[in-house]
Amino acid sequence: MIQPSILKKDKFEAKIIENNMYYIRFFDKTCINLSDIISSFEAYDKLSKGKKIKVLIEFGIQSTIDDDARKYAEQNKIQALAEVLIIKSIAYRILAIIYFKYRVQTHPIKIQSSLAKGIEWLKSIN
């Protein structure tokens, strides 16, 4: 069976982009809940074919994540080589930087403001 190149759900779109990177974009003005996070993890497993690859997550403008979804993501960390979070809002970016500073990570994580910067950083990770 041919692996789908793009997976679309109600609140996000996921695909494999250049250099075998998993890219997921959550839509603008979205409240990400537990079922959305579980679906995004399933999309990663499907598109990465169960292998660790680099991950690029772009949050839409005015997107939020509820407590249950955040807790699930904390307890079930994605198995990746490296991860970039694209957060356009400076306030949310600052919160994310502080949040990840005090969390133990299993792979390098970077917070960026643009997709281009995120891709550039992931390319630099070996």
C-alpha positions in Angstrom: 0.0 0.0 0.0 1.3 3.5 -0.9 2.0 5.7 2.1 0.0 8.9 2.0 2.2 12.0 1.6 -0.2 14.4 3.4 -2.6 13.7 6.3 -5.3 16.2 6.9 -7.4 16.4 10.0 -9.9 19.0 11.4 -7.2 21.0 13.2 -3.9 20.1 11.4 -2.2 19.0 8.3 0.9 16.7 8.5 3.4 15.6 5.8 7.0 14.7 5.1 9.0 17.6 3.6 12.6 18.0 2.4 15.4 16.1 4.0 12.9 13.6 5.5 11.4 16.0 8.1 8.0 15.5 9.6 6.1 18.8 9.3 2.8 19.4 11.1 0.9 22.6 10.9 -1.9 23.3 13.4 -4.4 25.7 11.9 -5.0 29.3 13.1 -7.4 30.0 16.0 -7.5 26.3 17.0 -7.8 24.9 20.5 -5.8 21.7 20.4 -7.3 19.0 22.6 -6.4 15.5 23.7 -7.8 13.8 20.6 -5.9 16.2 18.3 -2.6 15.4 20.1 -3.2 11.7 19.9 -4.0 12.1 16.2 -0.8 14.1 15.6 1.3 11.3 17.3 -0.4 8.7 15.1 0.3 10.8 12.0 4.0 11.0 13.0 4.1 7.2 13.4 2.4 6.7 10.1 4.4 9.2 8.0 7.8 8.4 9.6 7.1 4.7 9.2 8.1 4.1 12.8 11.6 5.7 12.5 13.0 8.6 14.4 13.2 11.6 12.2 13.4 15.4 12.6 10.2 17.1 13.5 8.9 20.6 12.7 5.7 21.7 14.5 4.1 25.0 13.4 1.3 26.4 15.6 -1.2 28.6 14.0 -1.9 32.2 15.1 -4.0 32.3 18.3 -3.8 28.5 18.7 -3.9 27.1 22.2 -3.5 23.7 23.8 -5.7 22.5 26.6 -4.3 20.9 29.8 -5.2 17.3 29.0 -3.4 17.6 25.6 -0.4 19.2 27.1 -0.1 16.6 29.8 -0.4 13.8 27.3 2.3 15.4 25.2 4.6 15.6 28.2 4.0 12.0 29.3 4.3 10.6 25.7 7.1 12.5 24.2 7.5 12.1 20.5 10.5 9.9 19.5 12.5 12.3 17.3 16.0 13.1 16.3 15.4 16.8 16.9 12.3 19.1 17.1 11.5 22.7 16.3 8.4 24.5 17.4 7.4 27.4 15.2 5.5 29.9 17.4 4.7 33.2 15.8 3.5 35.0 19.0 6.3 36.4 21.0 4.4 35.9 24.3 3.8 32.2 23.5 7.4 31.9 22.3 8.7 33.2 25.7 6.4 30.8 27.6 7.6 27.9 25.5 11.3 28.8 26.0 10.8 28.9 29.8 8.7 25.7 29.8 11.4 23.7 27.9 14.2 25.2 29.9 13.0 23.2 32.9 11.9 20.0 31.2 14.2 17.1 30.6 14.3 16.4 26.9 15.4 13.3 25.1 16.4 15.2 21.9 17.3 18.7 21.0 14.4 21.2 20.9 14.4 24.7 19.5 11.7 27.4 19.5 11.7 29.5 16.3 9.5 32.3 14.9 9.5 31.2 11.2 9.4 28.0 9.2 12.5 29.0 7.3 14.5 29.4 10.5 13.1 26.1 11.8 14.1 24.2 8.7 17.6 25.8 8.7 18.2 24.7 12.3 17.0 21.2 11.7 19.3 20.9 8.7 22.2 21.8 11.0 21.4 18.8 13.4 23.2 15.6 12.5 
